[in-house]
Amino acid sequence: MEEEYCVNVDHSGKEMECLSIIPGWYSDVSDLFPVPGEIMSIKIEKILFKGRSKYQDIMIFQSLTFGKVIVLDGIIQHTERDVCSYVEMIVHLPLASIPNPKKVLIVGGGMGFTLREVLRYPSVEKVDLVEIDDMVVNASRKYFPDIAKGYEDPRATLYVEDGNAFVKNTAPGTYDAIIVDSSDPIGKSDLCDEQDEGNGAEMVQTCEEETRGCASIRSGAIGFVICSTEGPLVDFKNPVNKVDVDIISTKSESPLKYYNSEVHTAAFALPTFAQKVLYPKK
């Protein structure tokens, strides 16, 4: 391996001085993953794609043990090996909680992982995906064809534009579910660091004040907030769709690897530190 990779980025995506260089490895030493003072390193077998769009640096490489890895602005986003723990949860937690979801909006998610999971539901008739960076879409379709194949589904429509503007121009009630699969609004360590507690707590408080029902969810190192705004109240902890391998996996699709009904229920049990940060008054 002739090239050496080591990228350190701040919250703005600006490259900073490398802390170390390990030949043949990609090291994510951003303070976004997983907490300051730790490094995520993955052994590289081959660089598949490197490019710079109007918005970010994009790299895809084949790793030794994690399959293909996609990196945006120096931060590891997904690997083939463990993307299931993120994408299955961000999709099935909301969609399993409402009866017969038909129209779904995905904000971000240009890699197509979230789109594929949404399209597993036979009740879904229309999925709009809004992604600002078409280079992410094109790179994913080329290098993750099995995962990004949802773009070929006639139920799916891609809009290459800003997600905030798209939502503002959309009439309320257009979609049964909206899944925001965009960049991290805050550092992943926010819930673990009481000095940064404001952002996470304020987000939950805002959602609780402006929606009819809201719940915070923990999936490994990732946190989600799930809310309902219109229609009957949604009991997120007791899904109406009993989603499992047999129900939404078909012969043409790979089986679920992470999500099941038991995991759904357990996701609402927050660790003590998260409870203190997100619900300080309780």
Number of C-alpha atoms within 10 A of each C-alpha: 9 5 9 13 16 19 20 21 19 15 14 7 15 11 14 12 9 15 11 12 13 13 14 18 20 23 25 24 27 26 19 21 19 17 17 14 9 13 17 14 15 19 17 23 16 14 14 14 14 13 13 12 11 9 11 16 17 19 21 23 22 21 20 13 13 16 15 21 24 25 19 19 21 24 24 22 14 21 19 17 12 13 17 19 16 20 22 20 24 24 23 24 25 21 26 21 20 19 13 16 21 16 18 23 22 24 24 22 21 29 25 24 25 29 27 22 22 26 19 16 19 12 12 18 15 19 25 18 28 26 23 21 17 18 20 22 19 14 22 21 20 12 19 19 13 15 20 22 16 23 21 10 13 10 14 20 16 15 15 16 16 14 19 11 9 13 14 9 9 10 8 10 11 11 16 19 21 22 20 18 19 15 10 9 9 13 18 18 18 20 24 14 14 13 9 15 18 13 16 20 19 14 12 19 14 11 18 17 10 12 13 15 17 21 16 18 22 17 18 9 13 14 18 18 15 19 22 23 16 13 9 9 12 20 14 22 16 13 20 15 17 15 21 18 15 9 12 17 16 11 6 6 13 11 13 17 13 17 21 17 17 9 13 25 15 13 18 16 15 16 9 8 13 23 16 16 22 21 15 10 7 6
